[in-house]
């Protein structure tokens, strides 16, 4: 009985969080408006991203206090000082939350489904993200040019190279787009490995199938590397990033929320 109640509680809290994740976008956009429109475009979008990061940190803090999700980050202090292309695996729909909250105020390449468009169109516009619409070859080229322009301005760019959520315990094929962007812009690639202790909000999981134990999100910012010029260099960088991220794919044991171990500090307080 107690186990069933705990599971019901965690599922309810997680559902509230997911609703807040989708409906919180317009709210955060409204909060950000007074702080961003009195500044030039780049400063405006950077301020908006920082407001969004603060909102996501609040969400994650609430989830930790509710004993539902605890977030750990390792290696963020060693990320490049200048612009870079960040890539990561994508085990859950919530991955972007800790990435924005704790890694960097980057420009995100985002695909807007009808539901996401309704919830995040305002945030996407204010934060000046790059939006993928139809995924055609022509659009991909325009997307890459837009990302190179952002990097030239000093912004970092974040892309999920799989283009969709990762399969459980594995990875899809990686697109070369992120690595070609880095090669054109002459900036490093920063792989970020995301581990989650249970398949929550994964592509093949149910929102009602919430685990009984505390869920641990762990982000590890791996050492950056450069992309050699030319197509062979781009493909080699893609393969290198995939190998680095594949090495850590899988379910990890859920740690005590009061301990950090090798994963660094516990975030969300």
C-alpha positions as CSV (number, residue, x, y, z in Angstrom):
1,X,0.0,0.0,0.0
2,X,2.8,2.4,1.0
3,X,4.7,1.6,-2.2
4,X,1.6,2.3,-4.3
5,X,1.0,5.6,-2.5
6,X,4.6,6.7,-3.1
7,X,4.4,5.8,-6.8
8,X,1.1,7.7,-7.1
9,X,2.7,10.7,-5.4
10,X,5.7,10.7,-7.7
11,X,3.6,10.3,-10.8
12,X,1.3,13.1,-9.7
13,X,4.3,15.4,-8.9
14,X,6.0,14.5,-12.2
15,X,2.7,15.3,-14.1
16,X,2.4,18.6,-12.4
17,X,6.0,19.3,-13.4
18,X,5.4,18.4,-17.0
19,X,2.3,20.6,-17.2
20,X,4.4,23.4,-15.7
21,X,7.1,22.7,-18.3
22,X,4.7,23.2,-21.2
23,X,2.5,26.0,-19.7
24,X,5.4,27.7,-18.0
25,X,6.9,28.8,-21.3
26,X,4.3,31.6,-21.9
27,X,4.6,32.6,-18.2
28,X,8.3,32.9,-18.3
29,X,8.0,34.8,-21.6
30,X,5.7,37.4,-19.9
31,X,8.1,37.7,-16.9
32,X,11.0,38.2,-19.3
33,X,9.4,41.0,-21.3
34,X,10.1,43.9,-19.0
35,X,13.8,42.8,-18.7
36,X,14.6,42.3,-22.3
37,X,13.0,44.8,-24.6
38,X,15.0,47.8,-23.4
39,X,18.2,46.2,-24.8
40,X,19.7,45.6,-28.2
41,X,18.8,42.3,-29.9
42,X,21.8,40.2,-28.7
43,X,21.6,41.5,-25.2
44,X,17.8,41.1,-25.2
45,X,18.0,37.4,-26.2
46,X,20.8,36.7,-23.7
47,X,18.8,38.2,-20.9
48,X,15.7,36.2,-21.9
49,X,17.8,33.0,-21.9
50,X,19.0,33.8,-18.4
51,X,15.5,34.4,-17.2
52,X,14.5,31.1,-18.7
53,X,17.5,29.4,-17.0
54,X,16.4,30.8,-13.7
55,X,12.8,29.6,-14.2
56,X,14.1,26.1,-15.1
57,X,16.3,26.1,-12.0
58,X,13.2,26.9,-9.9
59,X,11.4,23.9,-11.6
60,X,14.3,21.6,-10.8
61,X,14.6,22.8,-7.3
62,X,10.9,22.2,-6.7
63,X,11.3,18.7,-8.1
64,X,14.2,17.9,-5.8
65,X,12.3,19.2,-2.8
66,X,9.4,17.0,-3.9
67,X,11.7,14.0,-3.9
68,X,11.0,13.4,-7.6
69,X,14.1,14.3,-9.6
70,X,17.5,15.4,-8.5
71,X,20.0,16.9,-11.0
72,X,23.8,16.5,-11.0
73,X,26.2,18.4,-13.2
74,X,29.9,17.7,-13.8
75,X,32.5,19.4,-15.9
76,X,30.5,22.6,-16.6
77,X,33.4,24.7,-15.2
78,X,35.8,23.4,-17.9
79,X,33.6,24.3,-20.9
80,X,35.2,26.7,-23.4
81,X,35.1,30.4,-22.6
82,X,34.2,31.4,-26.2
83,X,31.5,30.2,-28.6
84,X,31.1,26.5,-29.2
85,X,28.7,23.9,-30.6
86,X,27.2,21.8,-27.8
87,X,25.8,18.3,-28.7
88,X,24.1,15.8,-26.4
89,X,22.2,12.5,-26.4
90,X,18.5,12.9,-25.8
91,X,17.0,10.3,-23.4
92,X,14.0,12.4,-22.2
93,X,11.8,15.2,-23.3
94,X,13.0,17.1,-20.2
95,X,16.7,17.1,-21.2
96,X,16.6,20.7,-22.3
97,X,15.6,21.9,-18.8
98,X,18.9,21.0,-17.0
99,X,20.9,21.9,-20.1
100,X,19.5,25.5,-20.1
101,X,19.5,25.7,-16.3
102,X,23.1,24.7,-15.6
103,X,25.3,24.5,-18.7
104,X,25.2,27.7,-20.8
105,X,22.8,30.4,-22.2
106,X,23.1,29.0,-25.7
107,X,21.1,29.4,-28.8
108,X,19.1,26.2,-29.2
109,X,18.2,24.6,-32.5
110,X,14.6,23.6,-31.8
111,X,11.9,21.6,-33.7
112,X,8.5,23.0,-33.0
113,X,5.6,20.5,-33.1
114,X,2.1,22.0,-33.0
115,X,1.9,21.5,-29.2
116,X,5.4,22.9,-28.7
117,X,4.6,25.8,-31.0
118,X,1.5,26.7,-28.9
119,X,3.5,26.5,-25.6
120,X,6.9,27.8,-26.6
121,X,6.5,30.1,-29.6
122,X,6.9,33.2,-27.4
123,X,9.9,31.8,-25.6
124,X,11.5,30.7,-28.8
125,X,11.0,34.2,-30.3
126,X,12.2,36.2,-27.3
127,X,15.3,33.9,-26.8
128,X,15.9,34.1,-30.6
129,X,16.4,30.4,-31.0
130,X,16.9,28.8,-34.4
131,X,13.7,26.9,-35.4
132,X,13.6,23.8,-37.6
133,X,10.3,23.6,-39.5
134,X,10.3,21.0,-42.3
135,X,13.8,19.6,-42.2
136,X,14.4,19.9,-45.9
137,X,17.9,20.1,-47.4
138,X,17.3,23.8,-48.3
139,X,16.2,24.5,-44.7
140,X,19.1,22.6,-43.3
141,X,21.5,24.8,-45.3
142,X,19.7,27.9,-44.0
143,X,19.8,26.5,-40.5
144,X,23.5,26.0,-40.7
145,X,24.1,29.5,-42.0
146,X,22.0,30.9,-39.2
147,X,24.0,29.0,-36.6
148,X,27.3,30.0,-38.1
149,X,26.1,33.6,-37.9
150,X,25.2,33.2,-34.2
151,X,28.6,31.7,-33.5
152,X,30.3,34.6,-35.2
153,X,28.5,36.9,-32.8
154,X,29.9,35.1,-29.9
155,X,26.9,32.9,-29.1
156,X,27.1,29.2,-28.4
157,X,24.7,26.8,-30.2
158,X,23.1,23.6,-28.8
159,X,21.9,20.8,-31.1
160,X,20.6,17.3,-30.5
161,X,22.4,15.5,-33.3
162,X,20.0,12.6,-33.3
163,X,17.1,15.0,-34.2
164,X,14.8,13.1,-31.9
165,X,14.8,11.3,-28.5
166,X,17.3,8.5,-28.1
167,X,16.1,4.9,-28.0
168,X,16.3,3.3,-24.6
169,X,19.8,2.2,-23.9
170,X,21.2,3.4,-27.2
171,X,21.6,6.1,-29.8
172,X,20.2,6.9,-33.2
173,X,22.5,7.9,-36.1
174,X,24.0,11.3,-35.7
175,X,23.5,14.1,-38.4
176,X,26.7,15.8,-39.6
177,X,25.0,19.3,-39.4
178,X,26.2,20.2,-35.9
179,X,29.8,19.3,-36.8
180,X,29.7,21.0,-40.2
181,X,28.5,24.2,-38.4
182,X,31.5,23.9,-36.0
183,X,33.8,23.4,-38.9
184,X,32.5,26.4,-40.9
185,X,32.6,28.6,-37.8
186,X,36.0,27.4,-36.6
187,X,34.7,26.7,-33.1
188,X,35.1,23.5,-30.9
189,X,32.5,20.9,-30.3
190,X,31.4,20.2,-26.7
191,X,29.8,16.8,-26.1
192,X,27.4,16.6,-23.1
193,X,26.5,13.2,-21.9
194,X,23.0,12.9,-20.2
195,X,22.2,10.0,-18.0
196,X,19.0,9.3,-16.3
197,X,18.4,6.6,-13.7
198,X,15.0,5.6,-15.1
199,X,13.4,6.0,-18.5
200,X,11.1,9.0,-17.6
201,X,9.4,10.8,-20.4
202,X,11.3,8.8,-22.9
203,X,10.1,8.2,-26.4
204,X,8.6,4.8,-25.5
205,X,7.5,5.4,-21.9
206,X,4.2,6.3,-20.3
207,X,3.8,9.4,-18.1
208,X,1.9,7.1,-15.7
209,X,4.7,4.6,-15.5
210,X,6.7,6.6,-13.0
211,X,9.4,4.8,-11.0
212,X,9.1,4.4,-7.2
213,X,12.6,5.6,-6.5
214,X,14.1,9.1,-6.8
215,X,15.1,9.8,-10.4
216,X,18.6,11.1,-11.0
217,X,19.5,13.3,-13.9
218,X,23.3,13.5,-14.5
219,X,24.9,15.9,-17.0
220,X,28.6,15.5,-17.8
221,X,30.2,18.1,-19.9
222,X,33.0,16.3,-21.7
223,X,36.2,17.9,-23.0
224,X,35.8,19.9,-26.2
225,X,37.5,19.0,-29.4
226,X,38.1,20.8,-32.7
227,X,36.8,19.7,-36.2
228,X,39.4,19.2,-38.9
229,X,38.6,21.1,-42.2
230,X,36.7,19.3,-45.0
231,X,34.1,16.5,-45.2
232,X,36.3,13.8,-43.8
233,X,37.0,16.0,-40.7
234,X,33.3,16.7,-40.2
235,X,32.4,13.0,-40.4
236,X,35.3,12.1,-38.1
237,X,34.0,14.7,-35.5
238,X,30.5,13.2,-35.8
239,X,31.8,9.7,-35.2
240,X,34.0,10.9,-32.3
241,X,31.1,12.6,-30.6
242,X,28.9,9.6,-31.0
243,X,31.5,7.2,-29.5
244,X,32.0,9.5,-26.6
245,X,28.3,9.8,-25.8
246,X,27.7,6.1,-26.5
247,X,30.2,5.1,-23.9
248,X,28.0,6.3,-21.1
249,X,24.5,5.4,-22.5
250,X,22.5,3.2,-20.2
251,X,20.7,3.3,-16.9
252,X,22.7,4.3,-13.8
253,X,22.0,3.5,-10.2
254,X,20.1,6.2,-8.4
255,X,22.3,7.8,-5.8
256,X,21.3,9.2,-2.4
257,X,20.2,12.8,-3.1
258,X,22.5,14.1,-0.3
259,X,25.6,12.6,-2.0
260,X,27.4,13.8,-5.1
261,X,30.0,11.2,-5.6
262,X,31.8,11.6,-8.9
263,X,28.9,13.5,-10.5
264,X,29.7,16.8,-8.8
265,X,27.4,19.1,-6.9
266,X,23.8,18.5,-6.4
267,X,21.8,21.2,-8.2
268,X,18.3,22.5,-7.8
269,X,18.4,23.8,-4.2
